[in-house]
Amino acid sequence: QVHLVESGGGLVQAGGSLRLSCAASGRTVSISDMGWVRQAPGKEREFVGSINWISVSTNSATSVKGRFTISRDNAKNTVYLQMNSLKPEDTAVYYCAAILRGGAEYAYWGQGTQVTVSS
C-alpha cells in the first residue's frame, strides 16, 4: 500500500507562484513514477506532469511547460510541483498519483489540494 498526501494549495493572484508537495508513505520502494493530475469543476482530469522515480526524467503537459517544474526529494519520499506564472485557468484540485513497479497506470492517489488563481 502507498499513501499519498498533497499539501501547499491555496489562493494566489495571477502571475504568482505556489509549490505543491506530495509525501508518500507505505510501500514507497515500489514506486516507479509519480505524477500530478488536476481537475477543474465540470471538466475532465488533466495530466500536469510526472517524474520517473529511478531516472528522474520528467514529462509536462504543454499547457504548463515553462511555468511548472516537477522535482523530488528521495530522502523525504516527496515530489514537488513548483508552479510559477499562474493563470486563472490553472484553478483546479491538484492530485498526486503513483505508479508502482510492474504497473502501467496510476494506482494510488492522494486526496487532492485546491489551487485557486484569481484574475
C-alpha positions, 0 to 999 in steps of 0.5 A: 500500500502507498499513501499519498498526501498533497499539501501547499494549495491555496489562493494566489493572484495571477502571475504568482507562484505556489509549490505543491508537495506530495509525501508518500508513505507505505510501500514507497520502494515500489514506486516507479513514477509519480505524477500530478493530475488536476481537475477543474469543476465540470471538466475532465482530469488533466495530466500536469506532469510526472517524474520517473522515480529511478531516472528522474526524467520528467514529462509536462503537459504543454499547457504548463511547460515553462511555468511548472517544474516537477522535482523530488526529494528521495530522502523525504519520499516527496515530489514537488510541483513548483508552479510559477506564472499562474493563470486563472485557468490553472484553478483546479484540485491538484492530485498526486498519483503513483505508479508502482513497479510492474504497473502501467497506470496510476494506482494510488492517489492522494486526496487532492489540494485546491489551487485557486488563481484569481484574475 
